[in-house]
Amino acid sequence: MKNIMIYLIVILIIDSYQNTYSQNKELLTEKALIMLNDSSLTIQQGALFNIIGYDLIDTRDYLEENFWDIARSNQSLALRVLLHLNSNLTNNYAYRLIDTLEQNPYDQSKYFEAYQSGPFVPEELVEIADVLFSFGDFSKENYVFELAQVYSINEFSSKFIKPLSKMAKNSPTNSAIAKDLLINIIYNAEDEYYRNDAVINLEAAIGSEIVPVLIQAYQVDSSSTNRFYLLNEYLSKYHDEFNADSLLKAFLLIENDKEIRLHISKILLYGLGSISNYLFVKEYLNDETDEAIRAIMEFEIEEGVPALFNDNSYHPRLY
């Protein structure tokens, strides 16, 4: 009897949650539809982001019917919303929007008076090409290369990096060129966020083929945040693809960030534990310039590693 009562209570809780969730979605959908009709581009843009974020599927019919009434500067984003909502019109609208932007990029609707400049067409075309890439259609990848000619390497944004990743993975003709552009961003872009974003997207495209790029990137990236990410997320993931012991020993000797030096020493002692690595870190102590870091390393060598053989309850914190 008790189990039946618990079961009924759980069912009532789930039902209540589902009803609340459904009501909230209805309210969010109504709000999004109102915002889509606003004369402010920013408010309209917020509605489009909300549709994706909250997966407001009931807005699809409205967007399909009123797509061409949306502000020109927001239409590529609206196209991405249609893609997210699995609209059958996405591909058709993509090609029609390309024709529209090439012939008439300016918005002659209620938005034109306040925003006479219109969208930056080369960037909008890349957005549309990226949507087409999702269908395996790479016929418009020339737009990406044209934008590369307009922008300097330090102006490449995620809008440019993500399409390059799809091209690097699936383009039948320009995969190698896309990879080279991403590698150039990884090595040379000034913004550390874009360098890291390029790593994430290139790795997603080519997998373990990225290992030589990761090793070089670690050595040239000036951001300690990026180097830690490269070390922890990717070099650890692909450690079987290279001589991890030798590489980490080399990194330890050249690393200028004390926290990363400590992290590398712990990986050598515990993650890749061996007598050779133990002796290397022990000898390295003479070269460690930070007193606090040296003291922690000494503890790991004198207490931590020996404890592994005597006390199974000792678990060093590697991350």
TIMARKOL-417152 format. One record per residue (C-alpha): x, y, z; residue in one letter. Coordinates in pm, 1 decimal. Example, Ala and Ser with C-alpha at 12.3 -4.5 7.8 and 13.67 -1.06 7.14 Angstrom:
BEGIN
+----------+----------+----------+--------+
|     east |    north |       up | residu |
+----------+----------+----------+--------+
|   1230.0 |   -450.0 |    780.0 |      A |
|   1367.0 |   -106.0 |    714.0 |      S |
+----------+----------+----------+--------+
***
This chain:
BEGIN
+----------+----------+----------+--------+
|     east |    north |       up | residu |
+----------+----------+----------+--------+
|      0.0 |      0.0 |      0.0 |      M |
|    283.7 |    235.2 |     90.0 |      K |
|    455.2 |    173.1 |   -243.6 |      N |
|    131.3 |    247.2 |   -429.4 |      I |
|     97.1 |    581.4 |   -245.7 |      M |
|    455.6 |    676.9 |   -330.4 |      I |
|    395.5 |    584.8 |   -694.3 |      Y |
|     79.3 |    800.6 |   -708.5 |      L |
|    259.3 |   1095.9 |   -550.3 |      I |
|    543.0 |   1069.6 |   -804.1 |      V |
|    290.0 |   1058.0 |  -1088.6 |      I |
|    114.2 |   1367.8 |   -954.3 |      L |
|    445.7 |   1556.4 |   -923.7 |      I |
|    548.2 |   1466.0 |  -1279.9 |      I |
|    204.1 |   1561.6 |  -1412.9 |      D |
|    215.3 |   1894.3 |  -1228.6 |      S |
|    563.5 |   1965.4 |  -1367.6 |      Y |
|    456.7 |   1881.0 |  -1722.0 |      Q |
|    152.3 |   2108.5 |  -1696.8 |      N |
|    363.3 |   2395.4 |  -1561.6 |      T |
|    626.6 |   2341.5 |  -1829.4 |      Y |
|    359.4 |   2336.9 |  -2101.0 |      S |
|    202.3 |   2656.9 |  -1967.9 |      Q |
|    541.1 |   2829.0 |  -1951.5 |      N |
|    613.5 |   2729.0 |  -2311.8 |      K |
|    281.3 |   2871.1 |  -2423.3 |      E |
|    357.8 |   3200.8 |  -2249.5 |      L |
|    710.9 |   3210.6 |  -2395.8 |      L |
|    570.0 |   3140.0 |  -2742.3 |      T |
|    315.9 |   3422.0 |  -2711.7 |      E |
|    585.9 |   3659.9 |  -2591.9 |      K |
|    820.4 |   3560.3 |  -2875.6 |      A |
|    548.9 |   3624.6 |  -3136.3 |      L |
|    485.2 |   3970.5 |  -2991.5 |      I |
|    857.9 |   4048.7 |  -2989.6 |      M |
|    893.4 |   3937.3 |  -3352.2 |      L |
|    653.8 |   4215.6 |  -3450.3 |      N |
|    845.9 |   4482.3 |  -3261.7 |      D |
|   1008.3 |   4763.7 |  -3460.9 |      S |
|   1331.7 |   4725.5 |  -3262.9 |      S |
|   1589.1 |   4500.7 |  -3426.2 |      L |
|   1734.9 |   4414.7 |  -3085.1 |      T |
|   1401.0 |   4301.3 |  -2942.3 |      I |
|   1326.1 |   4102.5 |  -3256.6 |      Q |
|   1669.9 |   3942.9 |  -3235.2 |      Q |
|   1604.6 |   3853.4 |  -2870.7 |      G |
|   1285.5 |   3675.0 |  -2975.6 |      A |
|   1477.0 |   3467.2 |  -3230.9 |      L |
|   1739.2 |   3366.7 |  -2974.9 |      F |
|   1464.6 |   3275.4 |  -2727.7 |      N |
|   1294.1 |   3053.5 |  -2985.0 |      I |
|   1614.7 |   2852.6 |  -3018.6 |      I |
|   1698.0 |   2860.4 |  -2648.2 |      G |
|   1354.1 |   2744.7 |  -2534.1 |      Y |
|   1284.7 |   2531.4 |  -2841.8 |      D |
|    956.4 |   2709.2 |  -2915.8 |      L |
|    840.0 |   2479.5 |  -3194.1 |      I |
|    496.1 |   2643.5 |  -3213.7 |      D |
|    652.1 |   2956.6 |  -3363.8 |      T |
|    754.2 |   2768.2 |  -3679.2 |      R |
|    435.4 |   2831.1 |  -3880.6 |      D |
|    447.7 |   3201.4 |  -3801.2 |      Y |
|    813.7 |   3227.5 |  -3902.5 |      L |
|    752.5 |   3041.4 |  -4226.7 |      E |
|    461.5 |   3269.5 |  -4316.6 |      E |
|    622.9 |   3596.3 |  -4205.7 |      N |
|    991.2 |   3533.9 |  -4276.0 |      F |
|   1014.8 |   3812.5 |  -4535.2 |      W |
|    866.6 |   4067.1 |  -4293.2 |      D |
|   1152.6 |   4016.7 |  -4048.6 |      I |
|   1420.8 |   4286.7 |  -4052.9 |      A |
|   1682.3 |   4221.3 |  -4319.0 |      R |
|   1960.1 |   4229.6 |  -4057.6 |      S |
|   1785.5 |   3950.6 |  -3865.4 |      N |
|   1688.9 |   3725.7 |  -4154.4 |      Q |
|   1999.5 |   3508.9 |  -4150.4 |      S |
|   1936.9 |   3448.0 |  -3780.0 |      L |
|   1570.0 |   3371.8 |  -3857.9 |      A |
|   1693.7 |   3122.8 |  -4117.2 |      L |
|   1901.6 |   2950.4 |  -3849.4 |      R |
|   1590.1 |   2938.0 |  -3630.7 |      V |
|   1400.8 |   2764.1 |  -3911.0 |      L |
|   1687.2 |   2514.0 |  -3936.5 |      L |
|   1662.6 |   2452.9 |  -3561.4 |      H |
|   1286.6 |   2401.6 |  -3591.8 |      L |
|   1333.0 |   2154.0 |  -3880.8 |      N |
|   1138.6 |   2367.4 |  -4125.0 |      S |
|   1104.4 |   2219.5 |  -4474.6 |      N |
|   1141.2 |   2571.6 |  -4614.1 |      L |
|   1489.6 |   2634.2 |  -4474.3 |      T |
|   1682.8 |   2538.3 |  -4787.1 |      N |
|   1447.0 |   2724.6 |  -5020.6 |      N |
|   1456.2 |   3040.4 |  -4807.5 |      Y |
|   1836.4 |   3022.2 |  -4790.7 |      A |
|   1872.5 |   3053.1 |  -5167.1 |      Y |
|   1602.9 |   3318.1 |  -5189.4 |      R |
|   1774.6 |   3519.3 |  -4914.4 |      L |
|   2106.3 |   3499.1 |  -5101.0 |      I |
|   1937.2 |   3647.2 |  -5409.8 |      D |
|   1772.4 |   3914.8 |  -5196.7 |      T |
|   2096.0 |   4021.5 |  -5027.2 |      L |
|   2284.8 |   4035.2 |  -5356.0 |      E |
|   2014.6 |   4243.8 |  -5525.1 |      Q |
|   1869.3 |   4448.6 |  -5239.1 |      N |
|   2052.4 |   4432.1 |  -4904.8 |      P |
|   1867.7 |   4735.9 |  -4767.2 |      Y |
|   1548.7 |   4697.8 |  -4570.3 |      D |
|   1263.6 |   4899.0 |  -4717.8 |      Q |
|   1019.1 |   4799.1 |  -4443.6 |      S |
|    939.7 |   4964.0 |  -4110.9 |      K |
|   1300.7 |   4903.8 |  -3997.8 |      Y |
|   1467.5 |   5096.2 |  -4280.4 |      F |
|   1429.6 |   5448.7 |  -4143.5 |      E |
|   1613.4 |   5373.3 |  -3818.7 |      A |
|   1868.8 |   5130.7 |  -3966.0 |      Y |
|   1950.1 |   5257.5 |  -4311.7 |      Q |
|   2286.9 |   5089.1 |  -4341.9 |      S |
|   2143.3 |   4736.6 |  -4362.5 |      G |
|   2339.8 |   4422.1 |  -4276.3 |      P |
|   2705.2 |   4358.5 |  -4361.9 |      F |
|   2636.3 |   4142.9 |  -4665.2 |      V |
|   2960.5 |   3931.3 |  -4677.9 |      P |
|   2903.6 |   3818.7 |  -4319.0 |      E |
|   2534.9 |   3748.4 |  -4378.5 |      E |
|   2621.2 |   3535.2 |  -4680.3 |      L |
|   2858.2 |   3327.6 |  -4466.5 |      V |
|   2578.7 |   3276.7 |  -4214.4 |      E |
|   2352.6 |   3149.0 |  -4492.0 |      I |
|   2628.0 |   2929.1 |  -4637.8 |      A |
|   2675.3 |   2775.6 |  -4291.6 |      D |
|   2305.8 |   2682.3 |  -4284.9 |      V |
|   2344.3 |   2518.9 |  -4627.5 |      L |
|   2649.7 |   2328.5 |  -4499.5 |      F |
|   2415.5 |   2164.5 |  -4247.0 |      S |
|   2238.4 |   2004.6 |  -4544.9 |      F |
|   2568.0 |   1888.9 |  -4694.1 |      G |
|   2542.3 |   2163.3 |  -4958.8 |      D |
|   2885.5 |   2326.1 |  -5004.4 |      F |
|   2805.3 |   2510.0 |  -5326.1 |      S |
|   2834.2 |   2849.4 |  -5152.3 |      K |
|   3158.6 |   2797.9 |  -4962.4 |      E |
|   3316.4 |   3068.6 |  -5178.0 |      N |
|   3140.5 |   3317.4 |  -4948.3 |      Y |
|   3361.7 |   3199.1 |  -4661.1 |      V |
|   3679.8 |   3256.3 |  -4862.8 |      F |
|   3555.8 |   3595.9 |  -4979.1 |      E |
|   3500.2 |   3700.1 |  -4617.2 |      L |
|   3850.6 |   3578.1 |  -4534.6 |      A |
|   3978.3 |   3830.8 |  -4787.1 |      Q |
|   3776.6 |   4109.9 |  -4623.0 |      V |
|   3869.7 |   4032.8 |  -4261.7 |      Y |
|   4212.5 |   4025.8 |  -4105.8 |      S |
|   4295.3 |   3720.7 |  -3895.1 |      I |
|   4216.4 |   3918.6 |  -3578.3 |      N |
|   3861.7 |   3988.1 |  -3694.3 |      E |
|   3763.4 |   3625.1 |  -3747.1 |      F |
|   3468.6 |   3554.2 |  -3520.8 |      S |
|   3279.2 |   3238.7 |  -3432.8 |      S |
|   3054.3 |   3314.7 |  -3729.2 |      K |
|   3356.6 |   3245.5 |  -3947.3 |      F |
|   3519.5 |   2966.6 |  -3744.2 |      I |
|   3218.5 |   2734.3 |  -3726.5 |      K |
|   3158.2 |   2723.3 |  -4103.9 |      P |
|   3529.0 |   2654.5 |  -4153.2 |      L |
|   3497.4 |   2356.7 |  -3918.9 |      S |
|   3215.9 |   2207.5 |  -4130.0 |      K |
|   3420.8 |   2265.1 |  -4444.8 |      M |
|   3730.6 |   2107.1 |  -4288.4 |      A |
|   3527.2 |   1797.8 |  -4206.6 |      K |
|   3299.8 |   1756.2 |  -4506.6 |      N |
|   3387.5 |   1983.3 |  -4798.4 |      S |
|   3457.6 |   1767.3 |  -5104.7 |      P |
|   3694.8 |   2025.1 |  -5258.2 |      T |
|   3823.0 |   2273.0 |  -4997.1 |      N |
|   3874.4 |   2072.0 |  -4680.6 |      S |
|   4252.9 |   2128.2 |  -4673.3 |      A |
|   4219.2 |   2504.2 |  -4724.4 |      I |
|   3965.3 |   2528.1 |  -4440.6 |      A |
|   4198.6 |   2333.4 |  -4210.1 |      K |
|   4487.1 |   2568.4 |  -4292.6 |      D |
|   4274.6 |   2874.5 |  -4216.6 |      L |
|   4174.7 |   2730.9 |  -3878.8 |      L |
|   4536.0 |   2640.2 |  -3797.1 |      I |
|   4641.5 |   2994.4 |  -3884.8 |      N |
|   4384.7 |   3129.0 |  -3637.9 |      I |
|   4506.5 |   2887.2 |  -3368.8 |      I |
|   4867.0 |   2998.8 |  -3405.7 |      Y |
|   4833.2 |   3367.5 |  -3488.7 |      N |
|   4504.8 |   3529.7 |  -3383.4 |      A |
|   4547.4 |   3794.6 |  -3113.2 |      E |
|   4225.7 |   3711.6 |  -2928.3 |      D |
|   4276.1 |   3408.2 |  -2702.6 |      E |
|   3904.7 |   3323.9 |  -2721.3 |      Y |
|   3918.9 |   3289.1 |  -3101.1 |      Y |
|   4236.9 |   3080.6 |  -3078.5 |      R |
|   4065.7 |   2844.7 |  -2836.5 |      N |
|   3742.8 |   2840.7 |  -3039.3 |      D |
|   3942.1 |   2743.2 |  -3347.4 |      A |
|   4102.5 |   2453.6 |  -3155.4 |      V |
|   3762.3 |   2326.2 |  -3041.2 |      I |
|   3615.0 |   2342.6 |  -3390.9 |      N |
|   3916.8 |   2194.9 |  -3570.1 |      L |
|   3935.0 |   1904.2 |  -3323.9 |      E |
|   3563.9 |   1839.5 |  -3376.9 |      A |
|   3631.3 |   1823.0 |  -3750.4 |      A |
|   3949.8 |   1615.5 |  -3774.0 |      I |
|   3987.7 |   1431.6 |  -3441.1 |      G |
|   4333.0 |   1290.8 |  -3361.4 |      S |
|   4476.1 |   1441.9 |  -3678.0 |      E |
|   4498.0 |   1763.9 |  -3476.2 |      I |
|   4766.7 |   1632.6 |  -3237.5 |      V |
|   5069.5 |   1801.3 |  -3407.0 |      P |
|   4872.9 |   2128.7 |  -3410.3 |      V |
|   4793.7 |   2093.6 |  -3039.0 |      L |
|   5159.4 |   2038.6 |  -2952.0 |      I |
|   5268.8 |   2342.3 |  -3152.6 |      Q |
|   4980.8 |   2553.3 |  -3017.4 |      A |
|   5083.2 |   2477.9 |  -2658.8 |      Y |
|   5432.5 |   2607.1 |  -2729.1 |      Q |
|   5326.1 |   2931.6 |  -2899.3 |      V |
|   5008.0 |   3031.9 |  -2714.8 |      D |
|   5072.3 |   3318.2 |  -2473.4 |      S |
|   4754.6 |   3252.8 |  -2273.0 |      S |
|   4802.7 |   3032.0 |  -1967.0 |      S |
|   4427.1 |   2963.5 |  -1973.6 |      T |
|   4452.7 |   2829.4 |  -2327.9 |      N |
|   4763.3 |   2623.9 |  -2249.8 |      R |
|   4595.1 |   2463.7 |  -1949.9 |      F |
|   4291.3 |   2384.5 |  -2165.4 |      Y |
|   4509.9 |   2232.4 |  -2438.4 |      L |
|   4693.1 |   2024.0 |  -2180.2 |      L |
|   4392.3 |   1910.4 |  -1982.1 |      N |
|   4129.3 |   1861.3 |  -2251.3 |      E |
|   4316.5 |   1751.5 |  -2561.0 |      Y |
|   4674.2 |   1644.7 |  -2498.1 |      L |
|   4543.9 |   1419.6 |  -2219.6 |      S |
|   4271.4 |   1287.7 |  -2452.6 |      K |
|   4522.6 |   1194.2 |  -2723.1 |      Y |
|   4818.5 |   1097.6 |  -2502.4 |      H |
|   4844.3 |    761.3 |  -2679.0 |      D |
|   4914.7 |    942.1 |  -3006.9 |      E |
|   5256.4 |   1078.4 |  -2898.2 |      F |
|   5532.2 |   1026.8 |  -2640.8 |      N |
|   5351.6 |   1195.0 |  -2352.2 |      A |
|   5632.0 |   1146.1 |  -2097.6 |      D |
|   5896.9 |   1317.9 |  -2308.7 |      S |
|   5665.0 |   1596.7 |  -2420.3 |      L |
|   5542.4 |   1683.9 |  -2071.6 |      L |
|   5898.1 |   1683.9 |  -1938.1 |      K |
|   5989.3 |   1933.5 |  -2210.1 |      A |
|   5681.2 |   2144.2 |  -2131.6 |      F |
|   5765.7 |   2147.0 |  -1761.4 |      L |
|   6107.8 |   2299.2 |  -1837.0 |      L |
|   5970.3 |   2581.5 |  -2054.8 |      I |
|   5636.7 |   2656.4 |  -1882.2 |      E |
|   5623.3 |   3003.4 |  -1721.7 |      N |
|   5297.1 |   2957.9 |  -1534.0 |      D |
|   5357.8 |   2810.7 |  -1188.9 |      K |
|   5015.1 |   2646.3 |  -1157.4 |      E |
|   5058.6 |   2467.0 |  -1488.9 |      I |
|   5408.9 |   2352.6 |  -1384.0 |      R |
|   5255.3 |   2199.8 |  -1072.8 |      L |
|   4983.2 |   2038.0 |  -1279.5 |      H |
|   5236.3 |   1887.3 |  -1521.7 |      I |
|   5446.6 |   1753.9 |  -1233.9 |      S |
|   5140.6 |   1578.4 |  -1086.3 |      K |
|   5054.8 |   1423.5 |  -1421.8 |      I |
|   5410.8 |   1293.5 |  -1450.1 |      L |
|   5404.4 |   1158.3 |  -1094.0 |      L |
|   5054.5 |   1009.2 |  -1090.0 |      Y |
|   4887.8 |   1012.3 |  -1430.0 |      G |
|   5192.2 |    876.4 |  -1612.2 |      L |
|   5361.9 |    744.9 |  -1302.3 |      G |
|   5698.9 |    572.4 |  -1350.8 |      S |
|   6039.7 |    561.0 |  -1182.2 |      I |
|   6180.3 |    773.6 |  -1465.6 |      S |
|   5916.1 |   1042.7 |  -1420.1 |      N |
|   5956.2 |   1036.0 |  -1041.5 |      Y |
|   6331.5 |   1091.8 |  -1069.3 |      L |
|   6281.7 |   1364.0 |  -1332.7 |      F |
|   6043.1 |   1566.9 |  -1115.0 |      V |
|   6266.7 |   1514.6 |   -811.7 |      K |
|   6563.6 |   1651.0 |  -1001.7 |      E |
|   6353.6 |   1934.3 |  -1145.8 |      Y |
|   6289.3 |   2066.7 |   -793.6 |      L |
|   6630.2 |   2236.1 |   -804.0 |      N |
|   6508.8 |   2450.8 |  -1094.8 |      D |
|   6161.8 |   2540.8 |   -959.9 |      E |
|   6165.2 |   2915.2 |   -888.5 |      T |
|   5840.1 |   2946.7 |   -691.8 |      D |
|   5885.4 |   2848.8 |   -327.1 |      E |
|   5521.6 |   2753.0 |   -267.7 |      A |
|   5507.6 |   2534.0 |   -579.0 |      I |
|   5840.2 |   2374.0 |   -490.9 |      R |
|   5711.3 |   2294.2 |   -141.4 |      A |
|   5400.6 |   2121.4 |   -286.6 |      I |
|   5613.9 |   1923.3 |   -531.0 |      M |
|   5844.7 |   1817.2 |   -248.1 |      E |
|   5545.7 |   1696.5 |    -49.0 |      F |
|   5418.0 |   1492.6 |   -343.0 |      E |
|   5761.8 |   1336.1 |   -394.5 |      I |
|   5836.7 |   1266.9 |    -27.1 |      E |
|   5485.8 |   1191.0 |    101.8 |      E |
|   5233.1 |   1159.4 |   -178.5 |      G |
|   5394.1 |    905.9 |   -408.3 |      V |
|   5520.5 |    679.5 |   -124.9 |      P |
|   5169.1 |    688.8 |     25.5 |      A |
|   5034.3 |    520.7 |   -286.5 |      L |
|   5222.3 |    207.2 |   -186.5 |      F |
|   5115.9 |    220.3 |    178.4 |      N |
|   4769.7 |    373.3 |    197.1 |      D |
|   4497.4 |    316.3 |    -61.3 |      N |
|   4295.8 |    604.7 |     85.2 |      S |
|   4538.8 |    865.6 |    -49.2 |      Y |
|   4417.3 |   1015.1 |   -376.9 |      H |
|   4619.4 |   1307.2 |   -516.3 |      P |
|   4419.6 |   1589.1 |   -674.6 |      R |
|   4541.1 |   1616.6 |  -1031.6 |      L |
|   4296.3 |   1881.0 |  -1156.3 |      Y |
+----------+----------+----------+--------+
***
